[in-house]
Amino acid sequence: MSSAKSLAQRSVQEKLLLAGGAATFALCSSNVVEAGIVSAQGTPILSKPTRVTTWDVDGDSTPDFGVDLGGGDAYLTEQNGGRIVRTTGANFAKLSAGFLVGSAMIGHDFSATPFRFEITYDHSIGSISAGGFTEGVAGFFGFKFTSGANTYYGWAEMIVVPTGDFGYEITRAYYNNTPGTTIAVGDTGATVPEPSTCALALLAAGGAAAYRRRKPAAV
């Protein structure tokens, strides 16, 4: 009787181990699926000295913005449906973390036609004019771009390069790859486990199940 009971207990334990392994596999599989918020292509972007001339946010081979220098100023040019959030009827807007970039924004909008945003540096007085950005300090701006018939919204972090190496650097950027969906400035999406973490978890689950099968039943 005790032998039969032990066999039944072992069967239940093995089923639980297998269920745990299946759950681990499901968890890892679900988390490696492309998230709604993804990192933009091509970052970081330094306007000087590398002189990158275009920025293709989603890597579809269509430039969304132009990056250039000229006449002592640095520019970020809207192209092919790419637009930058600005204060209503005004210029480049520095945004706070949590600001919702999307089709409806209070006090902010996108230009109807392509616009070239200028970041001006006056060597004589050392002033920066970039919609509230401070020289050498990271700040956020919002943007949208189109791919096919769809519009996507995103945010980027930018630093106006200090005096002596004038220009700007877009250090990182993210967008929501669900068409027409807003994104909060600073949102990088859910953290997903590293592939190695999933592999170790699956290996441990499989090893435990194998050990349980090999272990002799108590009599």
RAWOCOR-V350354 format. One record per helix or strand. SS is the DSSP state (~ for helix, > for strand). FROM is the first residue (numbers start at 0). TO is the last residue. If there is no record, write none. Layout:
ss=SS from=FROM to=TO
ss=SS from=FROM to=TO
This chain:
ss=~ from=1 to=30
ss=> from=36 to=38
ss=> from=44 to=45
ss=> from=53 to=54
ss=> from=64 to=69
ss=> from=72 to=77
ss=> from=82 to=83
ss=> from=85 to=86
ss=> from=91 to=91
ss=> from=94 to=94
ss=> from=99 to=100
ss=> from=107 to=108
ss=> from=115 to=121
ss=> from=126 to=128
ss=> from=134 to=134
ss=> from=137 to=146
ss=> from=149 to=159
ss=> from=167 to=175
ss=> from=182 to=183
ss=~ from=194 to=213
